[in-house]
Amino acid sequence: MANYTLSYSPLDKGWTSFHSYAPEWMIGMNSVFYSFYQGNLWQHYDNATRNNYYGAQYTSQITPVINDDPISAKMFKTINLETNSPWSATITTDLATGFIDSTNFVLKEGEYYSYIRRVAGNLDLDLLSAQGIGDVTTVTGTSPGSIDFTFAFDIGSIISVGDVLYRDNAGIELIGTITALTSTVVTVAVTAITPVAGNFLLYIKNAQAESYGARGYYMEVHLENNSTSEVELFSISSEVFKSFP
């Protein structure tokens, strides 16, 4: 288990912060904060390289919880950060997970703004990105290689090149990525199993490209920033609307 240093605020009458560094002693004197580590005296808050303690580089982390109207299921769409530097975010609700890379944030009117992305490779069939096609009629080709799956009906226009095809066989099994399609034929670069006629096929869209937020009663936002320069974070907010079953 990792060791942490906890800060207590007499003004707030509570424990306010966790610190990754573990000094042997700490003391404040003449408005300057000092600590002792391995017998050496260190002065804090005067170094140009931030997140650096006793020669080791750390990552700043904060984990707020957004929990308005806690008895209602909600859809959390975005994260808005009032800060001078974008952070990376890991999203956790009681029903879903997601993430935002620091490069996904866009500066809009002085705030960093981004939509919540779902984790790549999510095979949850309850998600809107997972859609069934139907029973395949004809399978042409062999694995490994390009295989055509022909259906006896129009497969619709929602399916697209780049989606990943699966077979339902007492649990979904990966077939491969869709490389071409017509109204009745799906062509796949097969890298795994090869279905046979009569198998039920389904596809799942790119989890990140098709992201629509994170559903849940509350949202925990774990923010990280490894900048070596001074970073300020003033507020965190999210666009939220009620989720209807």
N, C-alpha and C positions, 0 to 999 in steps of 0.2 A: 504494500500500500504506500502511495506517495506521501511524503511529508509536506505539510503546509504551515505557513505562519498566518495566524489570524490577528486582525487589527480590531481593537475595541475603541469605540468613540464615546468618551464621557458625555459629550454634548448630546449625541443621539441615544445614549444609554443602551447600546447594543453592539454586536459584532458586525462590522461593516464590510470587511474585505478579506479575501484569501490571497496570500502571496506565495509564489512558487519557491522563492529563496528561503533558506532556513539559517538565520544568523544565530550566533551564540548569545548575543545580548544586543539590545537596542536602547537608545536614549536620545532625547531631544534636549538641545541646549542652545540658548540664544537664537531661537527660531531656525536652528539647523538640526537635521535629523542624522544621527550617526548609528552605525552598527559595527559589531565585532564579529570577525569570521577567521578562524584558524589563527587567532592571536593578532590579527591585523585590524586596524581601525579604518572604516570606510565611511565616506560622506556621501549622502544620497541627494538626488535631484540636481546635481550640478554637472553631469556628464552629457556629452553631445550624443552618444549612442544610447538610445532608450531600450528598455527591455533587457538590459544587460546588468547582471549582478554577479560580483566576484569573478568576472571573466567569462561567465556562461550566458548565452543568449536564450531568452524565454519568449513566450507568446502571450500577449494580453488576451484575456478571456472574460466574457460576461454572459450570464444566462438569465435574461428576463422571461417572464411568463405573461402572455396576453390572455385575459380570462374574463372579458366583459360578458354579461348575460350567461353565466356558467351553466344554466339548465337547458340551454338551447344549442343544438348542433349547428355549426357555422362552417362557411367556406372562407378560408384565409387565402387571399389572392396575392398580396404583395408584402414586401418589407420596405419601409422608408426609414432612412437613417439621416438624422441631422448631425453631420460629422464633417471633418475636413479630410477624411480618407475612407475609402470603402473597406468593409470588413467581409470576411467569408462567414456564411451562416449555415448552420445545421438545424433543420426544422423537425420538431417532434410533436405530434398531437396524440391523443388517445386512440386515434383511428388511422393515422397515416404518418409518413415521413417525407422529407424533402430536403433540398439544399439550395444554396445560392453561392456560387463562386464569386470572389471579390471582383473578377473581371466582368461579371454579369451586370453589375450595378452601373446605372447611367445617371449622370449629374443633371437634375432637372430643378430649376429655380432654387438652387442652393442646397438641395437635398439629394442624397443618393437613393435611387429608386430601382427596384427590380421585381419581376414576377417570380414566384416560388416555383422551382423546378422539382419534378419528381426524380427519384433515384433511378438511374439507368438499370435495365434488366429486371424491373418489377414485373412479376408474373401474376399479379392479383387479377383474377378474372372478373372481379366486381367493378374494376375501373372502366371508364368509358373508352379507353384506348384499346381494350380487348373486345373483339367482335367475331362472332362465328360466321363462317361462310356456308357450310353444309357438307353433305356427303359427296366426295369426289367420284366421278363416273369413270374416267380413264386416266391412267398414269403412263406417260411416255418418257423413256430415258432411264438411265441407271446412275447410281451413286458410287463414287463421287462424280459430280458433273452437273449439267443443266437438265432439269426435268420439268416437263409440262404437266400440269394438273387441269383436266378438263371437267367442267360442271355442266349439268343439263339445264341450267337456268342462268339468267343474267346476274352476275355477282355484285352489281351496283358500282357506284362511283366513289364510295368512301375509301375503299382499299386503294393503296398506291404503292409505287415502286419505292423500295427502302423499308417497307413494313416487314416484320419477321413472321414466318409461317410456322404453325405448330399443328400437331395431331393430338386429338383427344383419345387417349388409350389408357383408361383408368388412371388419369393424370396426364397433363400435357407433356408432349415430347417435342423437342426442337427439330424442325426440318431444315430451315435455312432462310436466307434473305431473298425477298421478291425482287427480281431483276427486270421483269417485263410482264405485261398483262393485256388481255383484251376483255370483252364483255363476258366471255365464258372460260377463258384459259388464264391460268397463273403460272408464270415461269419462275423457277426458283433455282438458285445456286445451292444445291444440296451439300451440306457438310456433315450431316448426321444421318438419321434413319430415313428410309424411303417408304412412304405410305403405299397402300394398295387400294384398288378400287373398293369403294364402300366405306372407307375411313372418313370420319368427320374431321374437317380441317377448320382452323381458326387463325386469325392473325392479330398481332399486337403492334400498335404503332410505337414510334420512338417515344420513350417515356418523357424525355426532356422537351422535345419539340412540341409534343401534344400536352404539355403541362397546363393544368387549369387551377392549380393551388393545392392546398392541403385541407382536408375536411376533419373536423373534430370539435369537441366542446371547449377545448383550450389549446393554446399553442405555446410551446417552449422554444425559444430562439437562442441557440448557443452561438455567440459571435466570437470570432478570433481575428486577431491582427498581429502580424509579426514584424511590423514596421520598426525600423531603428530610429525613426524620427518622431517628434512629438505628435501625438494624435489626440484629438478631443472628440468625445461622443456626448451629444447634448440630449437627444431624444430618439426613441424607437416607436414606430407606429405601423399599422397594417390596414389595408382595405379589406373589410370583412362584411359578408352578408349572410343572412340566414340560409341554411341548407334545408331543402325540402326533400323528403324521401320519394 
